[in-house]
Amino acid sequence: MGMFSGAGFGVLVDLGGSGAKIAAYSGGKIGAVRRCSVSSEAELFAGIQKSAEGKTVTSLAFSVAGFVNAGEGSVLRSACYPFLEGELAAHAEKAFPRAKVRVVNDGEAHARSLLLQPDVRFGAIHLAFGTSVAFGVINEKKEVIQTVRGENWDIGCILLNTRASEKDVWWALGSNGLAELENTPGVDPYLHFGCRMGTLLNQLAVIFRPYTIGISGGIITAHAREIEQGVREELREPPFSEKPEIRFLPGQDTVMQGLTTLL
């Protein structure tokens, strides 16, 4: 799980709900992030090769929105990138035979960014709010843990007690739910959205009892300051545990930072 040492050349690939982004990683630094249109595995590998600019790729890390078995490097299901379903790591190793390849889902990639933050108390859970909601878990030994089946976590089908027209977390706390609030007269959309988030965090804190809760994603990058008040007002101390610390990570490159811990 250690960071890329700089001896070699890495490429980071973020395949999120809002599109594909690719960046080189060398000497401990993330290069310019490039957006690209990807509609096939061949196009994706061509985009990686273009970002390498003729250098030999020795490390390659993917974050894929969907269901991933990180241990096997396989994409089980991805609504945004169905053409990548299958043994992505094995295919990438054939295309880039010198590269060590890792594949995770976006929830794990976001969660891994906590490993680079100062003074974080682990265990921790992490949520990313964007087109949908991604989730990851890191235990007290700084190890990312998966579900008992080896897949990533998914909290999208949890139901919230909310006035949202769709009560599933993936909708009510994704971009659709926020847009609905923004178009509701007489409502402070960001305060209300933050209260929804706090309600969800209360449920997760009871189950996981984290010391720290990390929060990131496109919605947080755009509206962290307005949303934070509602979250903190709603968050309660869970039974038999102390109230977790909230860490807002509003930067746009959270996934890329998290992926560096895989190289």
N, C-alpha and C positions, 0 to 999 in steps of 0.2 A: 504494500500500500504506500510505500515511500514515493516521494516526488521524483520526477525525471531529473537525473543528475546533470544533464547538459551534454553528456557524451553520446551524440547521436542526434537524430532529427525526428521530432514528433509532429503529429497532426491531430487536432481536436475537431470532432464533428458533432454539432448540435442539431438533431432532427426533431424540432419542436412543432407544436400546433400552428405556429405562425410562419413556418418556413424553415429552410435548411441554412445553417451557418457553418463555415469552415475556417479554422485558423491554424497557422503553424505554431509550434512550440519548441523553442531551442534556447539553450543557455538559461533556463529558468524563467523565460519571458514568453508571454502570449503575443503573437504577431497580430497584424491587422485582421479583423474578422470580416470575412466575405460572405455575403448572401448569394445563394445560387438556387436556380430552379432545378429540382430533381424529380424525375418521373420514372426512373429505372435504376437498378443497381449499377449498370454500366455508366450512366450519367454521374452517379455519386462517386464512383471510383475515378472517373475522369476529373471531377472537381477536386478530389483529394490530390491527384497527380499535379493539377495546375497549381494548387496552393504550395506544393513541395518545390516548385520552380527548379526542377532538375535534380534536386537532392534525393538521396536514398532515404526512404521513410523507414525508421527503425522502431517507432512506437506509434500506435494508432488507437485512439479511444473514441467510442461512439456513445452518444446519449440518444435514445429513441423513445419518442412518446408512444406509449403502449405497454404491452405485457412482455416482459423480458425475463429469461432465465440467465442471470449474469454468470453463474458458474459454468454453463454450457456455451455461453456466447450466442444464444439463439433468440430470435424475435418470435414470440408465440402469436401475437396479434397486434396490429397497429392500424388503426383506422386511417391515419394520415399517410402511412407508407406501407401499404399492403404488399408491395413488390419486394420488401425486405424481409417478409416473414420466412422463417427458416434459419439455416445455419449461417448467419451473417459473419460471425468471426472466422469460420472456416473459409468462406468465400473471400473475405478480405485478406486472409493469410496467403491464399493462392495468388491474388492480384498484387500483393506486396510481400513477397516471400522473405524479406529481411525484417519484417515488422512483428513486434509483439502486439497483439490485438486484444482489446477489452471492449465489451459491450454491456451497457447498463441502461436502465430506463431513466427518464428525466427526473423522477422523484429521488432516485439515488444520487444522480449527478448534483442536483441542488443540495441535498443533504451533505454531500462530501465537501461542499464549500465551507461548512462549519469547521472542518478540520484545519482550515487555514486562518481562522479567526482567533485573535488573542483572548486568553482567559475564559474560554468556554468550559463550562462544567458539564461533563458527559456522565450518564446517558442523556441523549437528546432525541427529539423528533423534529422533523423539518417539513414545512408545507410550502408549496409554490403555487401562487394564484395567477393564472393567465387565461388562456382559452378554456382550460379546465383546471383541475386541482391535482397536483402531484404530491407524493408523500414518501418520506424516507425515515429510517430509524438507525441511530448509532448508539451502541451500548457504552458502558462506563469504561471499557478497554479501548475505545475509539474504533471498534469494529462495526462495519455496516452489517446489519442483520436482515435476512429475508424472511418471507413467510415459510411455514413448515414444508411447503411444496417446492421451495427453492425459487419461487417467482417474486417479483416486486410486490409491494403493498398497493392496494387500491381502496381508497375511501370514498370513491365517487358515488356509490349507491347508498351511503348513509343518508337518512332522511333528517331534515332540519324542521324544527317547529317554527316556521316562518311564513310570511305572507307572499313569498315568491310564488309565481304561477307554476313553477316546477321545483319541488322541494328536495330533489337529489342534490347532494353537495356539488357534484361536477357542474351542475347548471346554476344553482343558486349562488355559489361562490366562485363562479367563473365569469368570463366576460359577458355572457348573456344575462346573468343575474344582475351584474353591475349596470349594464345598459338599461335594463328594465327599471332599476331604481333611479337612474339619471333622467328617465322619461316620466317619472311619477311626480305630479305636481304636489307641492307642499311638503316634500320629504328631503331631508339632508341625505343625499345618496351615500356619501362616504362614511358618515357617522353610522348610518343604518347598516351598511355593508360591514363595517368594523364590528358592530354588535353581533351580526351573524357569525363572523369569524370567531369572536370570543365564545359564542355558544358552542361552536364545533370544538374549539380548543378545550373547553371544559370537559366535554365528553372524552376526548382523546387523552387528557391528563389523568382521568380516572383509570383508564385502561393501561397506559404506558408509564405513568408516574415519572415523567422526565424532570430533570433539573433545568433543562433549557429547551425552549421552543424556537427554532429558526423559522423565519418567514421571508419569502422572496417571490420573484416572478414579475411578469410584465405589469400587472395591476399595482403591485407594491412599488415598482420603479416609478410609475406615474403618479401614485396617490398615497404614498406611505404616510406622509405627515397628516393628511386629512383622515385617513383610516385608523391610525394608531389610537386615537382617543377612544373610539368605540370598543376596540379590542381590550384596552386596559380597563375600561369601565365594566366590561362584562366578565372578564376573567376572574375566577374565584379560586380559592385554595382548595385543592381536592381533598377528600377524606383520607386520613392516614398518610398524608404526604404534604410537603411544603409547596407553596405557590411557585411555579416555575418562572425562570427569567425569560423574558421575550427578547429575541434578537431580530431586529428588522435589517435585512440585507437588500437595499434597494438598487444595487448596481445592476447594469444590464448584462454583465458577463459572468453571472453566478454559475451557470452551467459549465462554461469554459474553465473557470477556476476549479470547480469540483472535478472535472475530468483530468486535470493535471495530477491529481493524487493517484490516478490509476497507472501513470506512466513511470 
